[in-house]
């Protein structure tokens, strides 16, 4: 059974619509897919309506958090998106994403880059506007040759010339809100050093005490040493170990199913959730 618990569509910073994401997942031999767009559940209904036979959809999200001044991402699964406090927090995050993106466009323009807010908004289908949309607009404007070239101190890397901060939750609060909505949380790519963020064991231990259910160990940005260390930490803390592609469509080479989660870990997560069940095609 091939279980991929981290993927994105174009309602956040992926490049393909939710319906195409689920179809591609099944074509790649994936049996279970979590759709985890950034700070939004806007793709759930479209993905469920297009669900091909043989694929189970896990409704999820990737929540923006902040730890020691650095971005930390929390994957939430199988929660009730109508839970009022969580819904209000997500609306606040998405609203601040727009404010921050407009500020970054203004800074780029001041630096002589011919990027417009309309161009960024066209690339961002939903409300979860992110730096990848700005980076793609910079490529279209000829400011950088490729998306990754925008994520440098010269441009929009954290602390870069055109970077702007935005609101994000403390990770313990994110865990508490998701759990209150009947869901479970997994820490996303905690050793992804290429992203500039490597979170130590002590952070994982603290989050486990707050109710964290799992750790994403098998991720394309983790080397074998990272994966082995995360497995050891998870075993010591009683956390599930997950594997995921973190697919963003064309931005990441359409890699759905490239990393997978074991059935036992998946069962541990689903059995602990009471908010929204996995979606399976009927008929």
C-alpha positions in Angstrom: 0.0 0.0 0.0 1.5 3.4 -1.1 0.5 6.2 1.3 1.6 9.8 0.6 0.7 12.2 3.4 1.8 15.6 2.1 0.9 17.2 -1.2 -0.2 20.6 -2.6 -2.5 21.9 -5.3 -2.9 25.3 -6.9 -5.3 26.5 -4.2 -2.0 27.2 -2.4 1.5 26.9 -4.0 1.2 23.8 -6.1 0.8 24.1 -9.8 -2.0 21.7 -10.5 -5.7 21.8 -9.6 -6.9 19.4 -6.8 -8.8 17.2 -9.3 -5.6 16.7 -11.3 -3.5 16.1 -8.2 -5.7 13.1 -7.2 -5.8 11.7 -10.7 -2.0 12.0 -11.0 -1.6 10.4 -7.6 -3.6 7.3 -8.6 -1.7 7.1 -12.0 1.5 7.1 -10.0 0.3 4.1 -8.0 -0.6 6.0 -4.8 -3.4 4.3 -2.7 -3.8 7.0 -0.1 -3.1 10.7 -0.6 -3.3 13.6 1.9 -4.0 17.0 0.3 -2.3 19.5 2.6 -2.4 22.9 1.1 -0.9 25.8 3.0 -3.4 27.3 5.5 -6.5 26.4 3.5 -8.9 23.6 3.0 -10.3 25.1 -0.2 -9.2 22.1 -2.3 -10.9 19.4 -0.3 -14.2 19.4 -2.1 -12.8 19.5 -5.6 -10.3 16.6 -4.8 -13.1 14.5 -3.3 -15.4 15.1 -6.2 -12.7 13.9 -8.7 -11.5 11.0 -6.6 -10.6 8.1 -8.8 -11.4 4.5 -7.9 -8.8 2.9 -5.7 -7.6 6.2 -4.1 -8.4 7.3 -0.5 -8.2 11.0 0.2 -7.0 12.2 3.6 -8.3 15.8 4.1 -5.4 17.8 5.5 -3.6 21.1 5.7 0.0 22.5 6.2 -0.2 25.1 8.9 2.2 28.1 9.1 3.9 28.2 12.5 6.9 30.0 13.9 9.5 28.6 16.2 12.4 30.7 17.6 11.8 33.3 14.8 11.9 30.6 12.1 9.2 29.1 9.9 8.0 25.7 11.1 5.3 23.8 9.2 2.7 21.5 10.9 0.7 19.0 9.0 -2.9 18.6 10.3 -5.1 15.7 9.2 -8.8 14.7 9.5 -10.0 17.7 11.5 -13.3 19.5 11.3 -12.6 22.7 9.4 -15.8 24.3 10.7 -14.5 24.3 14.3 -14.9 28.1 15.0 -11.5 28.8 16.7 -9.5 27.0 14.1 -11.5 28.5 11.2 -10.9 32.0 12.6 -7.2 31.4 13.0 -6.9 30.1 9.4 -8.8 33.2 8.1 -6.4 35.4 10.0 -3.3 33.6 8.5 -4.6 33.8 5.0 -5.5 37.4 5.3 -2.0 38.2 6.5 -0.5 36.2 3.6 -2.1 38.7 1.2 -0.8 41.7 3.2 2.7 40.3 3.3 2.7 39.3 -0.4 1.6 42.8 -1.4 4.4 44.3 0.8 7.0 42.0 -0.9 5.8 43.0 -4.4 6.2 46.7 -3.3 9.7 46.0 -2.1 10.6 44.2 -5.4 9.3 47.1 -7.4 11.4 49.5 -5.3 14.4 47.3 -6.2 13.6 47.7 -9.9 11.8 44.4 -10.5 8.9 44.6 -12.9 6.5 42.4 -10.8 2.9 43.5 -10.3 0.4 42.4 -7.7 -2.0 41.5 -10.5 0.6 39.0 -11.9 1.1 37.4 -8.5 -2.7 37.2 -7.9 -3.2 35.5 -11.2 -0.8 32.8 -10.2 -2.4 32.4 -6.8 -5.7 30.7 -7.5 -6.8 30.7 -3.8 -6.3 32.9 -0.8 -3.1 31.2 0.4 -0.7 33.5 -1.5 2.9 32.5 -0.9 6.4 33.3 -1.8 6.4 30.6 -4.6 3.7 32.7 -6.4 6.0 35.8 -6.1 9.0 33.7 -7.3 7.0 32.5 -10.4 6.0 36.1 -11.2 9.7 37.1 -10.9 10.5 34.4 -13.5 7.8 35.6 -15.8 9.1 39.1 -15.5 12.6 38.0 -16.3 14.1 39.0 -13.0 15.4 35.5 -12.2 15.9 32.5 -14.4 14.2 30.0 -12.2 12.0 29.9 -9.1 14.8 28.7 -6.8 16.8 31.8 -7.8 14.3 34.0 -6.1 14.8 32.4 -2.7 18.2 34.1 -2.0 19.2 36.9 0.3 19.2 39.2 -2.8 15.5 38.7 -3.2 12.8 36.9 -1.1 14.7 34.4 1.2 14.0 34.9 4.9 15.8 38.1 5.8 16.3 39.0 2.1 16.0 42.5 0.6 12.4 42.0 -0.5 11.3 39.7 2.3 8.5 40.6 4.7 7.3 38.9 7.8 3.8 37.5 8.3 1.6 36.2 11.1 2.1 32.6 12.1 1.0 30.5 15.1 3.2 29.0 17.8 3.3 25.3 17.0 1.8 24.3 20.3 -1.2 26.4 19.5 -1.6 24.8 16.1 -1.5 21.3 17.7 -4.1 22.3 20.3 -6.5 23.8 17.7 -6.2 20.8 15.3 -6.7 18.4 18.2 -9.7 20.4 19.5 -11.2 20.0 16.0 -10.8 16.2 16.1 -7.6 16.0 14.1 -4.0 14.9 14.5 -0.7 16.7 13.8 2.6 15.7 12.2 5.7 17.8 12.2 6.7 18.5 8.5 10.3 18.1 7.3 12.0 19.1 10.6 15.5 18.3 9.2 15.1 20.1 5.8 18.3 22.0 6.0 18.1 23.1 2.3 15.1 25.2 3.4 17.3 26.8 6.1 15.4 25.2 9.0 16.8 22.4 11.0 14.8 21.8 14.2 16.6 20.1 17.1 15.4 17.1 19.1 14.4 19.3 22.0 11.8 21.0 19.8 10.2 17.7 18.8 10.2 16.6 22.4 8.4 19.7 23.5 5.8 19.4 20.7 5.3 15.7 21.6 4.4 16.8 25.1 1.8 19.2 23.6 0.1 16.4 21.6 2.1 16.0 18.4 1.2 12.6 16.8 4.0 12.1 14.3 7.1 13.2 12.5 7.7 13.3 8.8 11.0 11.5 8.5 11.0 10.3 4.9 11.0 13.5 2.9 12.9 14.3 -0.3 14.9 17.0 1.5 16.1 14.6 4.3 19.3 12.6 3.8 19.7 9.1 5.3 21.2 10.4 8.5 18.3 12.8 9.0 15.8 9.9 8.5 17.6 7.6 10.9 17.8 10.2 13.6 14.2 11.2 13.3 13.2 7.5 13.5 15.1 7.2 16.8 13.5 10.4 18.2 10.1 9.2 17.2 10.6 5.8 18.7 11.7 7.3 22.0 8.7 9.7 22.1 6.1 7.2 20.8 5.4 9.2 17.6 4.3 7.9 14.3 6.9 8.1 11.5 5.5 9.3 8.1 6.9 9.6 4.6 5.6 12.0 2.0 6.5 13.5 -1.4 5.6 17.1 -0.5 4.7 17.4 -4.1 4.0 20.9 -5.6 3.4 19.7 -9.1 5.7 21.1 -11.8 7.7 23.1 -9.1 9.0 19.8 -7.6 9.0 17.6 -10.6 5.6 15.9 -10.2 6.8 13.5 -7.5 3.6 12.2 -6.0 4.3 8.9 -4.3 8.1 9.5 -4.2 8.1 9.0 -0.4 5.5 6.9 1.5 4.2 6.2 5.0 3.8 2.7 6.4 0.3 1.3 7.0 0.9 0.9 10.7 1.8 4.6 11.1 -1.2 5.6 9.0 -3.5 3.5 11.1 -2.2 5.1 14.2 -2.9 8.5 12.9 -6.4 7.8 11.6 -7.5 5.9 14.7 -6.6 8.9 16.8 -8.7 11.3 14.7 -12.4 12.0 15.1 -13.0 15.2 13.1 -13.3 14.3 9.3 -13.0 10.8 8.0 -10.9 9.8 5.0 -12.8 10.0 1.7 -13.3 6.9 -0.4 -15.1 6.8 -3.7 -18.4 4.9 -3.5 -20.3 3.4 -6.4 
